[in-house]
Amino acid sequence: MQVSDKLIRPLTEAKYLNADNVSRYRCIMRIFFEHYEKLKYWLYLEEVYEEMIQDPFFADYRMKQCQQDLMMLTEWKNLNTIQDTKKVASIEEFKNKKYRYQMTEYSVEIERLVIRLENLFIEGASLEPTLLERIRRSVERFPEMGERDKSEVYTWWTDLNNDFVRLNQNYQDYIRDLNSVRAEEMMHTKEFLVFKDRLIEYLRNFIKGLQRNVGVIEENLRLQSEELKKQVFEKVIDYELSIPRMEIEVSKEMIEQKIQGRYQSIYDWFVENEGQENEAVKLFDATNDIIRRITRYAAQLSEKNALGANRKEEYRKVAELFLRCQNVEEAHKMSAMVFGMECPQHLAGELIRETDSMNIGVYEEQPMEITLKPRVRTYREKSRRSAIRESAEQKQETRRKLLEQQKKETEKLRALEVDGKIYFDKLPVLEPRIREILLKWLSDAMESADFSARTDDGRRYILDRSQEGENCVVHCEDGNFTMPKLSIVFQEEV
């Protein structure tokens, strides 16, 4: 933060939002703003007054009050004034000073903020995967911006920043709404079950968008060279400086600091730095946590509603049955039926029915046998004895296949060597198994103090870290990954 006169001075332009006659001031400023949106920048006192009295709320409003309000707004620097001398016909009219009024730049931005706050709960926030796709496409175009015209680079840079700001604000507002007290109370109501599935599907679609795009964006940002970034940022700065501005002095250092800060914000949002989770990972975890909470609340609510509804219907049905009884004897029999058999025992088994006819009784079907086991803790089923199988041939076959696999892997690894060295920046497309072996060799060497180790077949090698500061991309059949530019150097045994 840099303390300046603009930062520490009071904002008198915002006084009209909380003054004594705030209802009149805000309505006047809204009239000016609506005309400003229609490109009508100057208004007369009479025009403002006519629009004010059209609403019944200002039926008692007077021209003198309107003039005083406009003077106060001018004093607070919400309005600029200029004397209108076009229709002056006498010295007396010139002395009366008929003015035209115009909104100041501060007032326009304040009124836009007020309108946005008024529509805050109407517009709402959202989680749109399309923003992630747009950012991914913009980041992928980063290398080609070095050859483009500075106006096109500035448009690309502005679109990227706008998409990033929208993504950041929308996800924060949407997650805040889902974690609010109002959302928590709604999740305990029956109405929540109606749109629960749509909400979960919406969140899952956003998670899919995260998984598809964040990794690509991260890799592209990591691969950007400092020279390319400097070249692109220079074009954006040149275009910014070429824009004519009135009453505003902009320095190159200020613009460069702003651009560097915005790029660093985008970089930190998508790229992990020194083991710290980036904002994309935090958003992924927060969205998953919300899905788990929604599912848990919905299950509890469904279980609670189902249990209460079933028991309520049960009691109503039992009451109807008792009301149909003709005398106490029937009521006693009904009581024995209802309460005496409340928890009947059922025998379950693998019954094979010979027919699906509903007219066949239980006693007409074949009996089913059920083996009962003693209900004691010491009971154990008898174990059947089995002979020891000879598996020497199977072991030999397994050993032979393993040796063949090792031989093939050794041949593939030898094919990667160039004069006794394996350069990771010159590797062809690797199989997953070969990649695992090479990374294991790297891990073994990194754990040693002198960065040397031995392979499984006894070959000694040392890790060449002379170009460790540079990065390279290793291509594999199941994907690519970025790593330092290292090489493995094999040493002949003495």
N, C-alpha and C positions, 0 to 999 in steps of 0.2 A: 504494500500500500504506500502511495505517495500522497502526503498531505498537500492539498492545494486550496486556493480560494474557493473554487467551485464546490469542493467537498465539505468545507466547514461553514459555508454561508447558509442562513436559514432559507427554506423554500417557502417564500411568501405566496408563490403561485398555487400552493395546495391549501391555503386558508379557506377558500370558498367551500371546501368539502366539509368543514366543521364550524362554520360561523353561526351567528345568531339567526340570520335569515337564510339558512342553508337551502330551504325549499325553493326560494326565489332564485338564489345564485345558481344552483345546480340546473334548474330548468332553463335559465338564460344561457348557460354554457352549453347545454345540450342542443338548444336551438342553433347556436353558432356552429357547433360541431356537425350537425346534420347538413347545414348549408355548406360547410367546408368540404364534406364528402361529395357534395354535388358541384364542387368547384366554384361556388359563390363565396368569395372570401370577405367581402365588405358588406356590412349591414348598417342601416340607419336606425335611429332610436324608434321611429314610428313603426318600422317593420318588426322590430323585436316586440314592441308593445302589442301590436295586432296579433301576433302569434301567441303571446302570453294570455290574453283575455279570451281566446277561443276556447280554453279549457274552463269548465265551471269552477274549478278549484281557485282560479284567480278572477272571480267575478267582481271582487271589490278592489282589484288592482288599479292603480292610478298612474298616469303618465309621469308625474313628478317622482313617484317611487321608482319607476323604471329608470329614469334619468339618474337618480341617486345610486341605484344598484350598478349601473354601467360605470359610473364614476368610481365606485368602490372597487369594482373588478379591474378597472384601469390602474388604480393605485396599487393593487396587488400584482400587477404585471401579468394579468390574465388576458387583457385586451390591449391592442395598440390602437391609437386614435390618429385621425388626420382630418384637418378642417376642410370641408367641402366648399369651394368657392365658385363652382361652376354656375349655380343658379342664383347667385347674389345679385339683387337689383338695386340695393340701396346701402348706404353706410350703416344704417341701423341693423340690417340683416347680417352684415359682415361682423358687427360687434357681438351679435348673439351667438356667433360661432357654432354653426351647424356641423356636427362631426359624423364621420363614418368610423365604424369599429371593426376590428379584425382580431382573430385569435392569435396568440403567440405560439411559438413552437412548443414551449413547455406545456402549455394548456392543451394542445392537441394530443400530446403523448399521455398526459394525466387523464384526459377524457377517454382515450383508448383503453387505458388500464382500468378505469372505472367500469366501462362497458364489458371488458373481459371478466372482471370480478362479478358483475351482475349475472353473467351467463355461465359462471363457473360450474354450477351443478347441472345446468342444462346441457352444456356441451360434453362435460365429463372427459375422462381420459380413456385410453385404450392401449392394447398391446398388439401392434400390427407387424406381422412378419415381413410385409412388403418394404417397410423402412430398412430392415436389415439387408434385404436383397438390393435395395437402391444403394446403400452404403457399400456393400460388397462390390457392386459394379463400378462405383466411383473409385474405390481404392484400387481395383484392378486396372483402372485407366491411369493410375499415377505415373508409370514409366513413360507413357506416350505424351504426357503433358510437357515433358522437357522439349518437345519439338513443336508444340502448338503456339499459336499467337497468344499474347498476354491477355487479350480480351476474352478469348475462349477459356484460358486457364483461370481467369478470375471468376467466370460464370460457373465453371466446374467446382472451384473451391467454395463458392457461396452455396451451391446446391449441397455439397457434402456437409458443410457446417450446419445448414438449416435442417437437413435430415437427422444429423446427430443430435441437435438440440431438441427436435421433436421427439426422437426416440428416448432421450434421457428424461425429459420432462414427463412424457406420457407414461413411461413405465413407473416412475416414482409416484405420480399421482394415482395410477391404477392400483399399485401395491398398497399405497396408503389407504385408499378407499376400502380394499378388501381386508385390511387389518384394523379398520376403524371400529368404534363401539357400535355404530349403527349396523355395520355388516355383521358383527358378532351377534347382535340381538336378532337380526333377520335369519341367521343360520339356525336359530332355535325355533322357528315358526314353520307351520305346515306349508306356507306359500313357497318356502325355499326349495321344497322337493320338486316343484314344477319346472324350474329352470336349472336345477343342479346339473343335469347331464349336459346341457348346452354350455354352461360355464366351464365344466371340466374339459369338454371337447375344445372350447376356445383356448384355454390355457395350454392344452397339449399341442394344439397346432402351433402356438407361439414357441413352445419348447422345441418342436421339430425345426422351426425356422432358425432358432438359436443354434441347434446342432449342425444344421446344413451350412450356415454362413459364418459363424464366429471363427471356426478353425481356419477357413480360407482367408478371412480378413486378417487374422493374427499372423499367418505365414507371410502374406503380402506386405504387411507393415514391417515385419522383421527384416525382409529382404531389401527394403529401400536403402540405397546408399546415401551417404551424407552429401555427396556431390549433386546427386539428382534432386534431393530435397532443397538444397541451397539454390539450384537453378530454377526450380518451380517457384519457390518462395520469392525469389528476386522478381519474377514476372508479376506475381500478385502485388508486391510492394510497388513496382513501377506503375501498375495500373491504378492502385489506390492513390498514389501521389499525383497522377494525371487528372483525377477528378476535381473539377473546380468547386471549392467550398467557400461560402460567405461567412465572414466573422469567425472562422475556425482555423487555427494554425495546427497543422499535423506534421510531425517530424517522422523521418524514416525510422529512427530508433523505436518510436512508439508503435508504429505499424508492425515492425519486425517482431517486437516483444509480444504483441497481440497474436500474430500469426503463429509464432513458436508455441505460445501457451495453448492455443486451440488445438494445434497438432499434437502436443503432448497429452492433452486431455483425451483425444481420440485414441492415441497410442495406449495410454494407461487403462482405458475402458476395455480394450480388447486383448491386450497382451499382458501376460503374467510377468512380474518384475521381481527377481530375487526371491522366489518362493511365495510371494504375497499374492493372494487371490485377486484377480481383476474383477471389474464390475459385472462383466458378463457371467462369470461363474457365480457371483453372489446373486444375480438375478435368476439364474438357473435354479439355485438351491431354494431361493425364496418362493419361486413358482411351484416347485415340487412340494414344498412344505405346505403351501396353501391348498394344493390338490389333496394332500393327505388329510388336512384338517377338514376340508369340505366333505370328503368321503366319510370320515369318522362321524361328523355331526349328522350327515344324512342317514347313515346306518343306525345311529342311536335314535334319531327321530322316527325313522320307519319302524324300528322295533317297538318303540314306545307307542306309536299310533296303532300299529297292528295289534299289540297286546291289549290295549284298552278297548279297541273296537270289537275284537273277538269276545272278550270277557263280557262286554256290555250286551252283545247279541245273545250270548249264552244265558245270561240272567233273564233277559226278556222272554226267551223261548221257554225256559223252565217255569217262569211265572204264568205263561199262557197254558202250559200243560196242567198246572195245579188248578187253574181257574176252571178247566173242563171237568174236573172230578165232580161226581154226583154227591158223594158223601165222604165222611172221614175215613172209612175203610179204604176207599180208592186212593185217598190222599196218602194214607200210610204205605200202600203198595207203591205208589209213585215215588214216595220218599225213599223206600228201600231200593228202588230201581235207580234213582238219580244219585243219591249219596252213598249207597252201599256199593255200587260198581263204578265209583269215580275214577279209580286207578286199576283197571283190569290188566292182567298179565297176558302178554302175547308171546307166542312161540314162533320164531322166525327160522326158516330153513329153505333149502333149494327144492321147492316143490315143482314137480313136472306134471302139468295137467294134461290129461288125454284129450280133453275137449274144452272149448271156450263157451259152451252153452251156459246161459245164466239160469237155466231151469234145473240143473244138476245140483243136488244137495251135497253137503260135506261128507255125509256117511256113505254116499254112493261112489266116491272117488277112492283111488288106491291109497293105502296108509303111507305115511312118511316116517322114516326112522331118524331119531335124533340121538346122538351119543352124548350122554351126560358125563361131565368130568367132576371129580371130587373138588369141593370148594374149600380146600385146605392149602396153606402156604407151602407145605413140604411136598406137595404132589409134583412129580416130574414125569413127563412122557418118556417111555422107553425108547432108547436110541437104537437104531438099526446098525448092525455091524457091516462094514464094507471092507473089501479087500484093497490092499495097497497097489496102486497102478504104476506100472513101469512107464516112465516118461522120458527115457534117455533119448529116444529118437526125436521127440518133440523139442527137447532142449538143444540137440544138435542142429535141428532145422532153424530154430530161433537164433542160435549163435551164428549160423551161416548167413542168415538174412541181415543180422546186425553188422557183421563184418563187411558184407557187400555194400550196405548203406554207408558205412564209414569210408570205404574205398572210394565210392562215388563222390562223397562230400570232400575228401582229400583232393581228388582230381579237379573238382570245381574250384576249390580254394587255390590250388596250384596255378589254375588258368588265370586267376586274378592277379598273379604276381608279375611285376615288370622289373627285371634285373634285381630280384630278391627283395622287392618292396611292393607293398600294397598301398596305393594312393586312394583315399576315400573320395576325393573329388573327381577321380577318373573311373569310378566303378560303373559297370553296366547295370541293367535292371536286375536286382537280386531276388532270389527266392527267400521266403520267410526263414527257412532253416539256416541258410548261409548267412543271412543278416544276424541271426541270433549268435552264431559262432563268432563272427567278427566283433560284435558288441561284447561278447564274453572275453575275448582277447583284450579288448580295450579296457574292460573293467579290471582284469587281472593285472595289467600293466600299471593302471592308475593307482592300485593299492600298494604297489611296490615303491620303495624309496627312490630307486634309480630308474623307475619306469621301464622295467624289463620283466619278462615272464617266459614260461615255456608252454607250448601247445600240448595237446593230448598225446601226440606222437613224439614228443621230446625235443622239438625244434625250439631253439632259444631266439627270442626277438626282443627288440627295444622300440619304444614309442617315440617317433619324431614329432616334437612339438614346436618346431621352429616357425610354423605359420599358424599357430593356434589362434591368433587374433582375428583371422579371416574366417568366414563361414562358407560352407558348401552344402549342396542339396544331394542327398542320397536317394535314388529312385528304387523302389521295391514294387513287387507285384501287387501288394496290398496297400500301397500308399507311399508317400514321400515324407522325409523328415530332414530338418536342418540341424547341422552339427558343426563344431569347429573343424578347420582344415588340418587333419592329422594324417599320418602315414605310419605303417608298420614296417620296420626294417628287420629282416631275418639275418642272424649272424651265424657264419659257418663255425662248426665245432672244431676246436684245435685238438 
